[in-house]
């Protein structure tokens, strides 16, 4: 007899079901690429290009790159209506949000 996913999940212990639900929510908030992020926000490459003052093929190129400057990434994220945060995760420490990447010793 074939069981549905709902039936299988309903048979799990509550603790395990809660863990699965938590992980599902985490995965829903993850995207695989800048292209997917842009599509999630219903933005076209042409619209992003206009905001960035570049041509549409340049937006396509950015989305295909595997390595970006943080400035390029920040500009792209802001063009689709978001804000980029840089978080550093170190062993035995809570995550640290980096507010600025400039050298603060230069201003001292």
PyMOL commands that set and color helices and strands:
alter all, ss='L'
color gray80, all
select helices_A, chain A and resi 5-10+14-28+34-40+45-52+56-64+70-79+104-107
alter helices_A, ss='H'
color red, helices_A
select strands_A, chain A and resi 86-88+96-98
alter strands_A, ss='S'
color yellow, strands_A
deselect
rebuild
show_as cartoon
